């Protein structure tokens, strides 16, 4: 599905695709790389907290 959207983006929005794929978004800096690696842990802790706050048994159906 994502591959389909990739081709659709290039076909219908070539300027946006070229802007997004420019080198401006591809730089790597040690001061911001930690956010990329920490993101899954932050999301997992948030999902665990929501899961404990609203267990599946509390939803009808």
N, C-alpha and C positions, 0 to 999 in steps of 0.2 A: 504494500500500500504506500509506504513512504517513497519507494522508487517511482511510483506513478506520480505522486505529488511533486517529486523532484523534476521529472520531465515536463509536467504541466507548468511548473514555475518558470522553467527556462523558456517554454513556448509562449506563455501569455504575459510574463513579466521579466523580459530579458534584462532590463535596466536594474531591477531590484536584485536579480540573481547575480549580476556582475558586481554590484555594490557589496552584496553580502559575502561573495567569494573573494573579495579583494584581500590584499595582504594586511590591511588594517586590522582585521579580525583574527589573524593567524599568528600574532606575535605571542611569544611565551615569556613570562616574567615570573621569577621565583616568588615575588611578593603576592601574586594572584593565583598561582598554580594550586596552592593549598585549598582554595575554595572548590576547585574541581574535584579534588580527592575527598574533601570533607562532606560534600553535598549528599552522597548516598547515606552516610551515617546520620546526618541531620534529618533527612527524610525518614529513615527507618525509625529513629527515636520518636518523631512526631506521629508516625503511623501507629507505633506501639502504644503511645499515649492515647490516641483517639480510639484505638481498638479496646483498650481497657476502660475508657470512659463510656463508650457506647458499645457494649458487646452485641454480637449478632443476634442473640436470643431476645434482645429488646425490640427488634424490628419485626412487625407482623409479616407473616407470609412464609 
